[in-house]
């Protein structure tokens, strides 16, 4: 397999990547045949996956605008993935040119592309780090340069926590980040769940098994389990709901049924 110029030498292009599969679902071009093959296998079981990804992105943009309306102009986007149109810095800085954004991802392709997109951009940067090691993120030069620890931050964990297994204690990681942020900070979160998927459970499990096969298990948590990530936060109305029902721009009834898979919510620290 020929390595494209945009692919860092350090990555194994024969192994599927969750970030590159996500890019494929969204119609991007920074993915390999191995990613497309895995994604197509998942789509055989759950053909609405692209609709779910689109609903994630739409929620993220609404939540960023909400944060700005609340006076929060600093954004820490962990698990940011490969840049696509309508990224956090584009949405935030269109409304407030002074907004600051730090992206975080552990996928070398996502980090390399983010650096290319952000080259010469003083108000946004990217960190190569892992959610499971919050202190590495908080101590990074990029976060120290762009994020004022004395002012509220919008912490974005969009479509990332369902890739962190219970053995790695994602609740502790989220709590550590919460405790490091200033009062008035926001948690913006989406998470996959079997609840809301318009499929019989065994069909949905087929897609989940694809991720298990590529050694990136997709952890489908219940609404109650997802709500635990908001401990220490006051939920913003309308609470933890299917993505199209969180402060929608258009009538949720017009959305594709798959868009209601999983949950989204925003919380605020006191």
C-alpha positions in Angstrom: 0.0 0.0 0.0 1.5 3.3 -1.0 1.7 5.9 1.8 0.2 9.3 0.9 2.2 12.4 1.5 -0.2 13.4 4.3 0.3 10.2 6.3 2.9 10.5 9.0 5.7 7.9 8.7 5.0 6.7 12.3 1.5 5.3 11.7 0.7 1.8 10.5 -1.5 2.3 7.5 -2.5 -1.4 7.5 -4.5 -1.0 10.8 -8.0 0.7 10.8 -8.3 4.0 12.7 -11.5 5.2 14.5 -10.6 8.8 13.5 -10.2 7.9 9.8 -13.4 5.8 9.8 -15.2 8.8 11.2 -13.7 10.9 8.5 -15.0 8.4 5.9 -18.5 8.5 7.4 -18.5 12.2 7.0 -17.4 12.0 3.4 -13.8 13.0 4.0 -10.7 12.0 2.0 -8.2 11.3 4.7 -8.7 7.6 5.2 -7.3 4.4 3.7 -8.9 1.4 2.2 -8.4 -0.5 5.5 -10.5 2.2 7.2 -13.1 2.2 4.5 -13.4 -1.6 4.6 -14.0 -1.6 8.4 -16.5 1.3 8.0 -18.4 -0.6 5.3 -18.6 -3.7 7.5 -20.1 -1.6 10.3 -22.5 0.1 7.8 -23.8 -3.3 6.8 -25.2 -3.7 10.3 -26.0 0.0 11.0 -26.5 1.9 7.8 -27.4 5.1 9.6 -23.8 5.7 11.1 -23.2 8.7 8.9 -26.4 10.3 10.1 -25.2 9.7 13.7 -21.9 11.4 13.0 -23.7 14.3 11.3 -25.9 14.7 14.4 -22.8 14.8 16.6 -21.3 17.6 14.5 -24.5 19.6 14.4 -24.9 19.3 18.2 -21.3 20.4 18.7 -21.8 23.5 16.7 -25.0 24.4 18.6 -23.2 23.8 21.9 -20.2 26.0 20.9 -22.6 28.8 20.0 -24.4 28.3 23.4 -21.1 28.6 25.2 -20.3 31.8 23.4 -23.7 33.2 24.3 -22.9 32.4 27.9 -19.6 34.3 27.7 -17.3 31.2 27.5 -14.7 31.9 24.9 -12.1 29.1 25.6 -12.6 25.7 24.2 -10.7 22.4 24.9 -11.8 19.8 22.4 -10.5 16.3 23.3 -10.8 13.6 20.8 -11.2 16.2 18.1 -10.4 13.9 15.2 -9.5 14.9 11.6 -10.5 18.5 10.7 -13.7 18.9 8.7 -15.7 21.9 7.7 -17.3 23.6 10.7 -14.7 22.7 13.3 -14.8 24.3 16.7 -12.4 27.2 16.0 -14.3 28.1 12.8 -17.7 28.2 14.6 -16.3 30.0 17.7 -14.1 32.6 15.9 -16.8 33.4 13.4 -18.8 34.7 16.4 -15.9 35.9 18.5 -12.5 36.4 16.8 -10.9 36.4 20.2 -12.0 32.8 21.1 -9.3 30.4 21.9 -9.4 26.7 20.9 -7.1 23.8 21.8 -7.7 20.5 20.0 -6.5 17.2 21.5 -6.2 13.8 19.8 -3.9 10.8 20.1 -4.3 9.8 16.4 -1.2 11.0 14.5 -3.2 11.6 11.3 -5.7 13.8 13.2 -2.9 15.7 14.9 -0.9 16.2 11.6 -3.9 17.5 9.8 -4.9 19.8 12.6 -1.4 21.3 12.6 -1.6 21.9 8.9 -5.1 23.5 9.1 -4.0 25.7 12.0 -0.6 26.8 10.7 -0.1 30.5 11.3 -3.3 30.6 13.4 -2.6 32.2 16.8 -5.9 31.5 18.4 -6.0 27.7 18.0 -3.5 24.8 18.4 -3.4 21.1 18.7 -2.0 18.7 21.3 -1.0 15.1 20.7 -2.3 13.5 23.9 -4.8 11.0 25.3 -7.9 11.7 27.4 -6.8 8.9 29.7 -3.9 11.1 30.8 -5.5 14.4 31.7 -2.5 15.9 33.3 -0.5 15.6 30.0 -3.2 17.7 28.4 -3.3 20.3 31.1 0.5 20.6 31.3 1.0 20.9 27.5 2.6 24.1 26.2 -0.4 24.6 23.9 -2.9 24.6 26.7 -0.7 26.8 28.9 -0.3 29.3 26.0 -4.0 29.5 25.0 -6.1 28.6 28.0 -6.4 31.0 31.0 -7.0 28.7 34.0 -8.8 31.5 35.8 -11.5 31.8 33.3 -14.3 29.3 32.3 -13.5 26.7 29.6 -15.9 24.7 27.4 -14.6 21.1 27.6 -15.8 19.2 24.6 -15.9 15.4 24.8 -17.9 14.7 21.7 -18.1 11.1 20.5 -14.9 10.1 22.5 -15.9 8.6 25.8 -17.5 5.6 24.2 -14.0 4.6 23.1 -12.7 4.6 26.7 -13.2 1.3 28.5 -14.3 1.1 32.1 -11.0 -0.5 33.0 -9.4 2.9 32.1 -11.8 4.7 34.4 -13.1 7.4 32.1 -15.1 8.9 35.0 -11.9 9.7 36.9 -10.4 11.3 33.8 -13.5 13.5 33.3 -13.5 14.4 37.0 -9.8 15.4 37.0 -10.5 17.7 34.0 -13.5 19.2 35.8 -11.5 19.9 38.9 -8.8 21.6 36.9 -11.2 24.1 35.2 -12.4 27.4 36.5 -15.9 27.8 38.0 -18.5 28.4 35.3 -16.8 25.9 32.9 -19.0 23.8 30.7 -18.9 20.1 29.8 -20.2 19.4 26.3 -20.6 15.6 25.7 -22.1 13.1 23.4 -22.0 9.3 23.9 -23.2 6.2 22.0 -25.9 4.0 23.5 -28.1 1.2 22.4 -31.0 3.4 23.5 -32.6 5.2 20.6 -31.1 3.2 17.8 -33.8 2.3 15.3 -32.6 -1.3 15.0 -33.0 -4.6 16.9 -30.2 -5.0 19.5 -28.5 -7.9 17.7 -28.1 -5.8 14.5 -26.6 -2.9 16.4 -24.3 -5.3 18.2 -22.9 -6.4 14.8 -21.6 -2.9 14.3 -20.2 -2.8 17.8 -18.4 -6.0 17.1 -16.6 -4.5 14.1 -15.0 -1.9 16.4 -14.1 -4.7 18.8 -12.4 -6.6 15.9 -10.2 -3.6 15.1 -9.2 -3.3 18.8 -11.1 -0.1 19.4 -14.0 -1.3 21.4 -17.2 0.8 21.3 -18.6 1.0 24.8 -22.4 1.4 24.6 -23.4 2.9 28.0 -26.9 3.4 29.3 -28.4 6.9 29.8 -27.8 6.5 33.6 -24.2 5.6 33.0 -23.7 8.5 30.7 -25.3 10.9 33.2 -22.6 10.0 35.7 -20.0 11.9 33.7 -21.9 15.1 34.7 -21.3 14.6 38.4 -20.2 18.0 39.8 -22.0 19.8 37.0 -25.5 21.4 36.9 -27.2 20.2 33.7 -28.2 22.9 31.2 -31.8 22.6 29.9 -33.1 20.4 28.3 -30.7 18.0 30.1 -29.3 14.7 28.7 -31.3 14.0 25.6 -31.0 12.6 22.1 -28.8 14.9 20.0 -31.5 16.5 17.8 -33.5 17.4 20.9 -30.7 19.6 22.5 -31.7 23.2 21.6 -32.5 22.4 18.0 -32.3 24.9 15.2 -34.9 23.0 13.2 -37.8 20.7 14.1 -36.4 17.4 15.6 -39.3 15.5 13.9 -37.6 16.3 10.6 -34.4 14.4 11.5 -33.4 11.0 10.4 -34.3 8.3 13.0 -30.7 7.4 13.4 -29.8 10.9 14.6 -31.6 10.0 17.9 -29.1 7.2 18.7 -27.2 8.0 21.9 -27.3 11.1 24.1 -26.0 14.7 24.3 -25.8 17.2 27.1 -24.1 20.2 28.5 -23.3 20.8 32.2 -22.0 23.8 34.0 -19.8 23.9 37.1 -20.8 26.1 40.0 
